[in-house]
Amino acid sequence: MSTDRRTLFAGSAAIAAALALPNGVRPAAAQPAPAAPTPTNAQAPGFYRFKVGGLTVTTVHDGFARRPVEGFVRNAPLNEVQAVLASNFMPADTLTIPFTLTFVATPGGLVVFDAGNATQAGNATSGQAAANMRAAGIDPARVVAVVMSHFHGDHISGLSSAGGERLFPNAEIVVPAAEWAWWTDEGNVTRSPEGQRGTFANVKTRFAPYQGRIRQIADGAEAVPGIRAMAAYGHTPGHTMYHIADGGEQMVFLADITNRPEIMAPKPDWQIVFDFDGDMAAASRRRVLDRVATDRMRVTGYHFPFPAQGHFLKDGNGYRFVPGDWSSAV
């Protein structure tokens, strides 16, 4: 076929296609291809919701920190720690420690356990809770109570900004009485591990904007209706977990009863560098994990891999963490 005839047929086909369009519609001019998306290393916002009875629980990711594996466990040889890490497909030299806040929508208002790092922590990988709260539709001004487990910096620094402003402007701060008594008494500075002595100054700074809004509670007392304190001392002098119940369902916010559960559940007697009293922390850990495993309680944990919720099972002389099924999300 000649070039002229091919050109004629192509032109005729184009005219026929145009005539087939409805009146007033003409073929669109050729558009440039869309630009390729700009590569980014940022992760998607992290939040996850599930139900405990009629209560809605939301876990919100606050980022993570990294530290060397060497020196993390104080009462076990490095090679034994690395063997447990290897069995969980975790690196042998660097440990990633996540941070996760747990929110509970109660009939009396929105409650959060611990406050996170906030951006002044100086670590670019942490302090992400504010952005993830926005993504989850959580307004910190709607939080009626911040219920504290203990006063380590990664749990209380998110109470206030670097300028001393309340980051939960309308909240009451509920604290374990034993934890408050220790860290507000300057006479305890020299009786504390050297690495934790900075907690005294940080407690003053972070709680100062909430004067008149701080309520101390004892072990077994209700933080708010339906949420009860459960002492688990050792990680700090007043380290406290919280039991949440609605109808026949229950859950426990474990706070720091373990750090990474892949390491500390199978070896509950191991003591880590962050424990105030290692022997007491290990005894509390074994007691608590035995209870939640026996009663098959759902749990959230501050340093668990996100979305930081699931169950524990007994496994030989230790325990095993079973991450929650994503199908339970709401």
Contacts in CASP RR format, 6 or more apart in sequence:
PFRMAT RR
TARGET T0000
AUTHOR 0000-0000-0000
METHOD contacts of the structure
MODEL  1
MSTDRRTLFAGSAAIAAALALPNGVRPAAAQPAPAAPTPTNAQAPGFYRF
KVGGLTVTTVHDGFARRPVEGFVRNAPLNEVQAVLASNFMPADTLTIPFT
LTFVATPGGLVVFDAGNATQAGNATSGQAAANMRAAGIDPARVVAVVMSH
FHGDHISGLSSAGGERLFPNAEIVVPAAEWAWWTDEGNVTRSPEGQRGTF
ANVKTRFAPYQGRIRQIADGAEAVPGIRAMAAYGHTPGHTMYHIADGGEQ
MVFLADITNRPEIMAPKPDWQIVFDFDGDMAAASRRRVLDRVATDRMRVT
GYHFPFPAQGHFLKDGNGYRFVPGDWSSAV
17 27 0 8 1.000
18 26 0 8 1.000
18 27 0 8 1.000
21 27 0 8 1.000
45 61 0 8 1.000
45 131 0 8 1.000
45 132 0 8 1.000
45 134 0 8 1.000
45 135 0 8 1.000
45 136 0 8 1.000
46 60 0 8 1.000
46 61 0 8 1.000
46 132 0 8 1.000
46 135 0 8 1.000
46 136 0 8 1.000
46 306 0 8 1.000
46 307 0 8 1.000
47 58 0 8 1.000
47 59 0 8 1.000
47 60 0 8 1.000
47 61 0 8 1.000
47 132 0 8 1.000
47 133 0 8 1.000
47 135 0 8 1.000
47 136 0 8 1.000
47 138 0 8 1.000
48 58 0 8 1.000
48 59 0 8 1.000
48 306 0 8 1.000
48 307 0 8 1.000
48 308 0 8 1.000
48 309 0 8 1.000
48 329 0 8 1.000
49 56 0 8 1.000
49 57 0 8 1.000
49 58 0 8 1.000
49 136 0 8 1.000
49 329 0 8 1.000
49 330 0 8 1.000
50 56 0 8 1.000
50 57 0 8 1.000
50 309 0 8 1.000
50 328 0 8 1.000
50 329 0 8 1.000
50 330 0 8 1.000
51 57 0 8 1.000
51 249 0 8 1.000
51 328 0 8 1.000
51 330 0 8 1.000
52 104 0 8 1.000
52 244 0 8 1.000
52 245 0 8 1.000
52 246 0 8 1.000
52 249 0 8 1.000
52 250 0 8 1.000
52 251 0 8 1.000
52 298 0 8 1.000
53 246 0 8 1.000
53 247 0 8 1.000
53 248 0 8 1.000
53 249 0 8 1.000
54 246 0 8 1.000
54 247 0 8 1.000
54 249 0 8 1.000
55 104 0 8 1.000
55 105 0 8 1.000
55 106 0 8 1.000
55 244 0 8 1.000
55 246 0 8 1.000
56 104 0 8 1.000
56 105 0 8 1.000
56 330 0 8 1.000
57 102 0 8 1.000
57 103 0 8 1.000
57 104 0 8 1.000
57 105 0 8 1.000
57 244 0 8 1.000
57 251 0 8 1.000
57 300 0 8 1.000
57 309 0 8 1.000
58 102 0 8 1.000
58 103 0 8 1.000
58 104 0 8 1.000
58 105 0 8 1.000
58 136 0 8 1.000
58 138 0 8 1.000
59 100 0 8 1.000
59 101 0 8 1.000
59 102 0 8 1.000
59 103 0 8 1.000
59 300 0 8 1.000
59 306 0 8 1.000
59 307 0 8 1.000
59 308 0 8 1.000
59 309 0 8 1.000
60 100 0 8 1.000
60 101 0 8 1.000
60 102 0 8 1.000
60 103 0 8 1.000
60 129 0 8 1.000
60 132 0 8 1.000
60 133 0 8 1.000
60 136 0 8 1.000
60 138 0 8 1.000
61 98 0 8 1.000
61 99 0 8 1.000
61 100 0 8 1.000
61 128 0 8 1.000
61 129 0 8 1.000
61 132 0 8 1.000
61 306 0 8 1.000
61 307 0 8 1.000
62 99 0 8 1.000
62 100 0 8 1.000
62 101 0 8 1.000
62 116 0 8 1.000
62 117 0 8 1.000
62 126 0 8 1.000
62 127 0 8 1.000
62 128 0 8 1.000
62 129 0 8 1.000
62 132 0 8 1.000
63 98 0 8 1.000
63 99 0 8 1.000
63 117 0 8 1.000
63 125 0 8 1.000
63 126 0 8 1.000
63 127 0 8 1.000
63 128 0 8 1.000
63 129 0 8 1.000
64 96 0 8 1.000
64 97 0 8 1.000
64 98 0 8 1.000
64 99 0 8 1.000
64 125 0 8 1.000
64 126 0 8 1.000
65 96 0 8 1.000
65 97 0 8 1.000
65 99 0 8 1.000
65 123 0 8 1.000
65 125 0 8 1.000
65 126 0 8 1.000
65 154 0 8 1.000
66 94 0 8 1.000
66 95 0 8 1.000
66 96 0 8 1.000
66 97 0 8 1.000
66 125 0 8 1.000
67 94 0 8 1.000
67 95 0 8 1.000
67 97 0 8 1.000
68 93 0 8 1.000
68 94 0 8 1.000
68 95 0 8 1.000
69 78 0 8 1.000
69 81 0 8 1.000
69 82 0 8 1.000
69 85 0 8 1.000
69 91 0 8 1.000
69 92 0 8 1.000
69 93 0 8 1.000
69 94 0 8 1.000
69 95 0 8 1.000
70 78 0 8 1.000
70 93 0 8 1.000
71 78 0 8 1.000
71 273 0 8 1.000
72 81 0 8 1.000
72 95 0 8 1.000
72 272 0 8 1.000
72 273 0 8 1.000
73 81 0 8 1.000
73 263 0 8 1.000
73 267 0 8 1.000
73 270 0 8 1.000
73 271 0 8 1.000
73 272 0 8 1.000
73 273 0 8 1.000
74 271 0 8 1.000
74 272 0 8 1.000
74 273 0 8 1.000
74 275 0 8 1.000
74 278 0 8 1.000
75 269 0 8 1.000
75 270 0 8 1.000
75 271 0 8 1.000
76 267 0 8 1.000
76 270 0 8 1.000
81 263 0 8 1.000
81 270 0 8 1.000
82 92 0 8 1.000
84 262 0 8 1.000
84 263 0 8 1.000
84 266 0 8 1.000
84 267 0 8 1.000
85 91 0 8 1.000
85 92 0 8 1.000
85 95 0 8 1.000
85 262 0 8 1.000
85 263 0 8 1.000
86 92 0 8 1.000
88 262 0 8 1.000
88 263 0 8 1.000
90 260 0 8 1.000
90 262 0 8 1.000
95 260 0 8 1.000
97 259 0 8 1.000
97 260 0 8 1.000
97 303 0 8 1.000
98 303 0 8 1.000
98 304 0 8 1.000
98 305 0 8 1.000
98 306 0 8 1.000
98 308 0 8 1.000
99 116 0 8 1.000
99 117 0 8 1.000
99 126 0 8 1.000
99 127 0 8 1.000
99 129 0 8 1.000
99 154 0 8 1.000
99 302 0 8 1.000
99 303 0 8 1.000
100 300 0 8 1.000
100 301 0 8 1.000
100 302 0 8 1.000
100 303 0 8 1.000
100 304 0 8 1.000
100 306 0 8 1.000
100 307 0 8 1.000
100 308 0 8 1.000
101 112 0 8 1.000
101 113 0 8 1.000
101 114 0 8 1.000
101 115 0 8 1.000
101 116 0 8 1.000
101 129 0 8 1.000
102 112 0 8 1.000
102 113 0 8 1.000
102 114 0 8 1.000
102 253 0 8 1.000
102 300 0 8 1.000
102 301 0 8 1.000
102 308 0 8 1.000
103 110 0 8 1.000
103 111 0 8 1.000
103 112 0 8 1.000
103 113 0 8 1.000
103 138 0 8 1.000
103 143 0 8 1.000
104 110 0 8 1.000
104 111 0 8 1.000
104 112 0 8 1.000
104 113 0 8 1.000
104 227 0 8 1.000
104 244 0 8 1.000
105 111 0 8 1.000
106 224 0 8 1.000
106 225 0 8 1.000
106 226 0 8 1.000
106 227 0 8 1.000
107 225 0 8 1.000
108 144 0 8 1.000
108 224 0 8 1.000
108 225 0 8 1.000
109 142 0 8 1.000
109 144 0 8 1.000
109 145 0 8 1.000
110 138 0 8 1.000
110 142 0 8 1.000
110 143 0 8 1.000
110 144 0 8 1.000
111 143 0 8 1.000
111 144 0 8 1.000
111 145 0 8 1.000
111 146 0 8 1.000
111 147 0 8 1.000
111 223 0 8 1.000
111 224 0 8 1.000
111 227 0 8 1.000
112 143 0 8 1.000
112 145 0 8 1.000
112 146 0 8 1.000
112 147 0 8 1.000
112 168 0 8 1.000
113 147 0 8 1.000
113 148 0 8 1.000
113 149 0 8 1.000
113 242 0 8 1.000
113 253 0 8 1.000
113 255 0 8 1.000
113 300 0 8 1.000
113 302 0 8 1.000
114 146 0 8 1.000
114 147 0 8 1.000
114 148 0 8 1.000
114 149 0 8 1.000
114 155 0 8 1.000
114 156 0 8 1.000
114 255 0 8 1.000
114 302 0 8 1.000
115 146 0 8 1.000
115 148 0 8 1.000
115 155 0 8 1.000
115 156 0 8 1.000
115 157 0 8 1.000
115 158 0 8 1.000
115 159 0 8 1.000
115 167 0 8 1.000
115 168 0 8 1.000
115 206 0 8 1.000
116 127 0 8 1.000
116 129 0 8 1.000
116 154 0 8 1.000
116 155 0 8 1.000
116 156 0 8 1.000
116 157 0 8 1.000
116 158 0 8 1.000
117 123 0 8 1.000
117 126 0 8 1.000
117 127 0 8 1.000
117 129 0 8 1.000
117 153 0 8 1.000
117 154 0 8 1.000
117 157 0 8 1.000
117 158 0 8 1.000
118 127 0 8 1.000
118 129 0 8 1.000
118 130 0 8 1.000
118 157 0 8 1.000
118 158 0 8 1.000
118 159 0 8 1.000
118 160 0 8 1.000
118 161 0 8 1.000
118 167 0 8 1.000
119 127 0 8 1.000
119 130 0 8 1.000
119 162 0 8 1.000
120 157 0 8 1.000
120 161 0 8 1.000
120 162 0 8 1.000
121 127 0 8 1.000
121 154 0 8 1.000
121 157 0 8 1.000
126 154 0 8 1.000
127 158 0 8 1.000
129 158 0 8 1.000
130 140 0 8 1.000
130 167 0 8 1.000
133 139 0 8 1.000
133 140 0 8 1.000
140 167 0 8 1.000
140 168 0 8 1.000
140 169 0 8 1.000
140 171 0 8 1.000
141 168 0 8 1.000
141 169 0 8 1.000
141 170 0 8 1.000
142 170 0 8 1.000
143 168 0 8 1.000
143 170 0 8 1.000
143 171 0 8 1.000
144 170 0 8 1.000
144 171 0 8 1.000
144 172 0 8 1.000
144 224 0 8 1.000
145 171 0 8 1.000
145 172 0 8 1.000
145 173 0 8 1.000
145 174 0 8 1.000
145 223 0 8 1.000
145 224 0 8 1.000
146 159 0 8 1.000
146 168 0 8 1.000
146 171 0 8 1.000
146 172 0 8 1.000
146 173 0 8 1.000
146 174 0 8 1.000
147 174 0 8 1.000
147 223 0 8 1.000
147 224 0 8 1.000
147 227 0 8 1.000
147 242 0 8 1.000
148 155 0 8 1.000
148 156 0 8 1.000
148 173 0 8 1.000
148 174 0 8 1.000
148 175 0 8 1.000
148 176 0 8 1.000
148 179 0 8 1.000
148 240 0 8 1.000
149 155 0 8 1.000
149 176 0 8 1.000
149 239 0 8 1.000
149 240 0 8 1.000
149 241 0 8 1.000
149 242 0 8 1.000
149 253 0 8 1.000
149 255 0 8 1.000
149 256 0 8 1.000
149 302 0 8 1.000
150 176 0 8 1.000
150 179 0 8 1.000
150 235 0 8 1.000
150 236 0 8 1.000
150 238 0 8 1.000
150 239 0 8 1.000
150 240 0 8 1.000
150 255 0 8 1.000
150 256 0 8 1.000
151 179 0 8 1.000
151 183 0 8 1.000
151 199 0 8 1.000
151 202 0 8 1.000
151 203 0 8 1.000
151 236 0 8 1.000
152 196 0 8 1.000
152 199 0 8 1.000
152 236 0 8 1.000
152 256 0 8 1.000
152 274 0 8 1.000
153 199 0 8 1.000
153 202 0 8 1.000
153 206 0 8 1.000
155 255 0 8 1.000
155 256 0 8 1.000
155 302 0 8 1.000
156 202 0 8 1.000
156 203 0 8 1.000
156 206 0 8 1.000
156 207 0 8 1.000
157 202 0 8 1.000
157 206 0 8 1.000
158 167 0 8 1.000
158 206 0 8 1.000
159 166 0 8 1.000
159 167 0 8 1.000
159 168 0 8 1.000
159 173 0 8 1.000
159 206 0 8 1.000
159 207 0 8 1.000
159 209 0 8 1.000
159 210 0 8 1.000
160 166 0 8 1.000
160 167 0 8 1.000
160 205 0 8 1.000
160 206 0 8 1.000
160 208 0 8 1.000
160 209 0 8 1.000
160 210 0 8 1.000
161 167 0 8 1.000
164 205 0 8 1.000
164 208 0 8 1.000
164 209 0 8 1.000
165 209 0 8 1.000
166 209 0 8 1.000
166 210 0 8 1.000
171 210 0 8 1.000
171 213 0 8 1.000
172 213 0 8 1.000
172 214 0 8 1.000
172 215 0 8 1.000
173 207 0 8 1.000
173 210 0 8 1.000
173 213 0 8 1.000
173 214 0 8 1.000
173 215 0 8 1.000
174 215 0 8 1.000
174 217 0 8 1.000
174 223 0 8 1.000
174 224 0 8 1.000
175 214 0 8 1.000
175 215 0 8 1.000
175 216 0 8 1.000
175 217 0 8 1.000
176 216 0 8 1.000
176 217 0 8 1.000
176 219 0 8 1.000
176 229 0 8 1.000
176 231 0 8 1.000
176 238 0 8 1.000
176 239 0 8 1.000
176 240 0 8 1.000
177 216 0 8 1.000
177 217 0 8 1.000
177 218 0 8 1.000
178 219 0 8 1.000
178 231 0 8 1.000
178 233 0 8 1.000
178 237 0 8 1.000
178 238 0 8 1.000
178 240 0 8 1.000
179 236 0 8 1.000
179 237 0 8 1.000
179 238 0 8 1.000
179 239 0 8 1.000
179 240 0 8 1.000
180 214 0 8 1.000
180 216 0 8 1.000
181 237 0 8 1.000
182 188 0 8 1.000
182 192 0 8 1.000
182 236 0 8 1.000
182 237 0 8 1.000
182 238 0 8 1.000
183 199 0 8 1.000
183 200 0 8 1.000
183 203 0 8 1.000
183 237 0 8 1.000
184 203 0 8 1.000
186 200 0 8 1.000
188 200 0 8 1.000
189 197 0 8 1.000
189 200 0 8 1.000
192 199 0 8 1.000
192 200 0 8 1.000
192 276 0 8 1.000
193 276 0 8 1.000
196 236 0 8 1.000
196 276 0 8 1.000
207 214 0 8 1.000
217 223 0 8 1.000
217 229 0 8 1.000
218 229 0 8 1.000
219 229 0 8 1.000
219 230 0 8 1.000
219 231 0 8 1.000
219 240 0 8 1.000
220 228 0 8 1.000
220 229 0 8 1.000
220 230 0 8 1.000
220 231 0 8 1.000
221 228 0 8 1.000
221 229 0 8 1.000
222 228 0 8 1.000
222 229 0 8 1.000
223 229 0 8 1.000
223 242 0 8 1.000
226 244 0 8 1.000
226 245 0 8 1.000
226 246 0 8 1.000
227 242 0 8 1.000
227 243 0 8 1.000
227 244 0 8 1.000
228 242 0 8 1.000
228 243 0 8 1.000
228 245 0 8 1.000
229 240 0 8 1.000
229 241 0 8 1.000
229 242 0 8 1.000
230 240 0 8 1.000
230 241 0 8 1.000
230 242 0 8 1.000
230 243 0 8 1.000
230 252 0 8 1.000
230 288 0 8 1.000
231 238 0 8 1.000
231 239 0 8 1.000
231 240 0 8 1.000
231 241 0 8 1.000
232 239 0 8 1.000
232 240 0 8 1.000
232 241 0 8 1.000
232 255 0 8 1.000
232 257 0 8 1.000
232 284 0 8 1.000
232 285 0 8 1.000
232 287 0 8 1.000
232 288 0 8 1.000
233 239 0 8 1.000
233 277 0 8 1.000
233 280 0 8 1.000
233 281 0 8 1.000
233 284 0 8 1.000
234 275 0 8 1.000
234 276 0 8 1.000
234 277 0 8 1.000
234 278 0 8 1.000
234 280 0 8 1.000
234 281 0 8 1.000
234 284 0 8 1.000
235 255 0 8 1.000
235 256 0 8 1.000
235 257 0 8 1.000
235 274 0 8 1.000
235 275 0 8 1.000
235 276 0 8 1.000
235 281 0 8 1.000
235 284 0 8 1.000
236 276 0 8 1.000
237 276 0 8 1.000
237 277 0 8 1.000
239 255 0 8 1.000
239 256 0 8 1.000
239 257 0 8 1.000
239 276 0 8 1.000
239 281 0 8 1.000
239 284 0 8 1.000
240 255 0 8 1.000
241 252 0 8 1.000
241 253 0 8 1.000
241 254 0 8 1.000
241 255 0 8 1.000
241 257 0 8 1.000
241 288 0 8 1.000
242 252 0 8 1.000
242 253 0 8 1.000
242 255 0 8 1.000
243 250 0 8 1.000
243 251 0 8 1.000
243 252 0 8 1.000
244 250 0 8 1.000
244 251 0 8 1.000
244 252 0 8 1.000
244 253 0 8 1.000
245 251 0 8 1.000
249 298 0 8 1.000
250 295 0 8 1.000
250 297 0 8 1.000
250 298 0 8 1.000
251 297 0 8 1.000
251 298 0 8 1.000
251 299 0 8 1.000
251 300 0 8 1.000
252 288 0 8 1.000
252 292 0 8 1.000
252 297 0 8 1.000
252 298 0 8 1.000
252 299 0 8 1.000
252 300 0 8 1.000
253 299 0 8 1.000
253 300 0 8 1.000
253 301 0 8 1.000
254 288 0 8 1.000
254 292 0 8 1.000
254 299 0 8 1.000
254 300 0 8 1.000
254 301 0 8 1.000
254 302 0 8 1.000
255 301 0 8 1.000
255 302 0 8 1.000
256 274 0 8 1.000
256 301 0 8 1.000
256 302 0 8 1.000
256 303 0 8 1.000
257 284 0 8 1.000
257 285 0 8 1.000
257 288 0 8 1.000
257 289 0 8 1.000
257 301 0 8 1.000
258 264 0 8 1.000
258 265 0 8 1.000
258 268 0 8 1.000
258 285 0 8 1.000
258 289 0 8 1.000
258 301 0 8 1.000
258 303 0 8 1.000
258 304 0 8 1.000
259 272 0 8 1.000
259 274 0 8 1.000
259 303 0 8 1.000
260 303 0 8 1.000
260 304 0 8 1.000
260 305 0 8 1.000
261 304 0 8 1.000
261 312 0 8 1.000
261 321 0 8 1.000
262 305 0 8 1.000
262 321 0 8 1.000
263 270 0 8 1.000
264 270 0 8 1.000
264 272 0 8 1.000
264 285 0 8 1.000
265 289 0 8 1.000
265 312 0 8 1.000
265 315 0 8 1.000
265 318 0 8 1.000
265 319 0 8 1.000
265 320 0 8 1.000
265 321 0 8 1.000
266 315 0 8 1.000
266 318 0 8 1.000
266 319 0 8 1.000
266 320 0 8 1.000
267 318 0 8 1.000
268 282 0 8 1.000
268 285 0 8 1.000
268 286 0 8 1.000
268 289 0 8 1.000
268 318 0 8 1.000
268 319 0 8 1.000
269 282 0 8 1.000
269 285 0 8 1.000
269 286 0 8 1.000
270 282 0 8 1.000
271 278 0 8 1.000
271 279 0 8 1.000
271 281 0 8 1.000
271 282 0 8 1.000
272 281 0 8 1.000
275 281 0 8 1.000
275 282 0 8 1.000
289 312 0 8 1.000
289 318 0 8 1.000
289 319 0 8 1.000
290 314 0 8 1.000
290 319 0 8 1.000
291 297 0 8 1.000
292 299 0 8 1.000
292 311 0 8 1.000
292 312 0 8 1.000
293 311 0 8 1.000
293 312 0 8 1.000
293 313 0 8 1.000
293 314 0 8 1.000
293 319 0 8 1.000
294 314 0 8 1.000
296 311 0 8 1.000
297 311 0 8 1.000
298 309 0 8 1.000
298 310 0 8 1.000
298 311 0 8 1.000
298 324 0 8 1.000
299 309 0 8 1.000
299 310 0 8 1.000
299 311 0 8 1.000
299 312 0 8 1.000
300 308 0 8 1.000
300 309 0 8 1.000
300 310 0 8 1.000
301 308 0 8 1.000
301 309 0 8 1.000
302 308 0 8 1.000
304 310 0 8 1.000
304 321 0 8 1.000
305 323 0 8 1.000
307 324 0 8 1.000
309 323 0 8 1.000
309 324 0 8 1.000
310 321 0 8 1.000
310 322 0 8 1.000
310 323 0 8 1.000
310 324 0 8 1.000
311 321 0 8 1.000
311 322 0 8 1.000
311 324 0 8 1.000
312 319 0 8 1.000
312 320 0 8 1.000
312 321 0 8 1.000
312 322 0 8 1.000
313 319 0 8 1.000
313 320 0 8 1.000
313 322 0 8 1.000
314 320 0 8 1.000
END
